[in-house]
Amino acid sequence: MFLSTPRNYFLSKPQFLDNPHSWIPHIPFAFWLMEMIKPKIMVELGTYSGNSYFAFCQARKALRIPTMCFAVDTWQGDVHVGKYSKEVFQRVNRINQEEFAGFSTLLKMKFDKALDRFSEKSIDVLHIDGTHTLKAARNDFNNWLPKMSQQCIILLHDTKVRRPGFEVWKLMEEIREQYNLLEFPFGEGLAVICAGENPPAPITDLIEHSKNNPEIIQWFEILGNNILWKKEREDLKHQTEKWKQKTALLNSELLKEKRKTKKLVKQLRKKSQS
Ligand SMILES: C[S@@+](CC[C@H](N)C(=O)[O-])C[C@H]1O[C@@H](n2cnc3c(N)ncnc32)[C@H](O)[C@@H]1O
């Protein structure tokens, strides 16, 4: 099968899933990409709870490839995800230290501030998943372009979202003529862009093959949705368990109140008869 790789790591189970779930359907592709192109440097702009970033890190660790990984985020939220609690960063930081410290660095800062940390033409994989207005996404794309290597791949998340303010699709349309690209049109959409002069053969082959063989994209979709639905089922089971416990507690409170009421009614009757 075309997708098959020496370790078939794209069939693996992600270990560090949390809310929000929107990136989960693309995890098999993240695994596949890491195994196939073995980037030297990968950078993510917008990490939040780490579903995408930890997928790249998990593959890097399991496959023992020589990638240095960097996650850039203020971990404060933005106009689209809103402001979130400090616990989000604390969890990401803990997982990073316990599991990936040898090769992964969290850069808790604005994207623009992190630019100086990287040399020109050094990054092989850049995942852009920050603020989703056209202005912000275009800025991120253009600012980081000089840092990209000749073999680089840029990933743009949320290309399918049409909610107000979500305009990554507009950026994708702007650059479609200029670069060889592929869009995974499921989940919230992920564009895979060959932004360098010498793109990796596995990616150009994938783009070429998928033109006449749409089942290749569907395979990634089926694998990704399986992970998503399993996670949603787990979360629902967890919620159901919580509600069951709450219902049991309420039932016992109710029973106590009923007994008290019965006692009171008895006392009242006795009083009215005497
Ligand atoms: C959509 S979330 C990332 C989702 C994540 N990739 C996942 O797998 O679920 C966007 C993140 O980008 C961060 N962000 C947005 N604009 C930023 C900027 N200019 N500098 C630093 N962080 C930014 C926000 O704090 C937020 O955590």
The ligand as a MOL file (V3000), in Angstrom:
LIG
                    3D

  0  0  0     0  0            999 V3000
M  V30 BEGIN CTAB
M  V30 COUNTS 27 29 0 0 0
M  V30 BEGIN ATOM
M  V30 1 C -5.7710 26.9960 18.0390 0
M  V30 2 S -4.7170 27.0460 19.4120 0 CHG=1
M  V30 3 C -3.5380 25.7830 19.0720 0
M  V30 4 C -4.1540 24.4090 19.0580 0
M  V30 5 C -3.1650 23.2580 19.0980 0
M  V30 6 N -2.2610 23.2620 17.9710 0
M  V30 7 C -3.8670 21.9130 19.2160 0
M  V30 8 O -3.2900 20.8890 18.7920 0
M  V30 9 O -5.0020 21.8310 19.7610 0 CHG=-1
M  V30 10 C -3.8830 28.5590 19.1630 0
M  V30 11 C -2.8130 28.8900 20.2060 0
M  V30 12 O -1.9900 29.9280 19.6540 0
M  V30 13 C -1.6090 30.8310 20.6710 0
M  V30 14 N -1.3050 32.1120 19.9820 0
M  V30 15 C -2.0850 32.7780 19.0840 0
M  V30 16 N -1.4350 33.8380 18.5800 0
M  V30 17 C -0.2000 33.8660 19.1750 0
M  V30 18 C 0.9580 34.6960 19.0490 0
M  V30 19 N 0.9910 35.7230 18.2030 0
M  V30 20 N 2.0410 34.4110 19.7920 0
M  V30 21 C 2.0320 33.3580 20.6600 0
M  V30 22 N 0.9790 32.5230 20.8140 0
M  V30 23 C -0.1240 32.7650 20.0780 0
M  V30 24 C -2.7660 30.8680 21.6460 0
M  V30 25 O -2.3110 31.1950 22.9400 0
M  V30 26 C -3.3150 29.4150 21.5370 0
M  V30 27 O -2.8080 28.6220 22.5840 0
M  V30 END ATOM
M  V30 BEGIN BOND
M  V30 1 1 1 2
M  V30 2 1 2 3
M  V30 3 1 2 10
M  V30 4 1 3 4
M  V30 5 1 4 5
M  V30 6 1 5 6
M  V30 7 1 5 7
M  V30 8 2 7 8
M  V30 9 1 7 9
M  V30 10 1 10 11
M  V30 11 1 11 12
M  V30 12 1 11 26
M  V30 13 1 12 13
M  V30 14 1 13 14
M  V30 15 1 13 24
M  V30 16 1 14 15
M  V30 17 1 14 23
M  V30 18 2 15 16
M  V30 19 1 16 17
M  V30 20 1 17 18
M  V30 21 2 17 23
M  V30 22 1 18 19
M  V30 23 2 18 20
M  V30 24 1 20 21
M  V30 25 2 21 22
M  V30 26 1 22 23
M  V30 27 1 24 25
M  V30 28 1 24 26
M  V30 29 1 26 27
M  V30 END BOND
M  V30 END CTAB
M  END
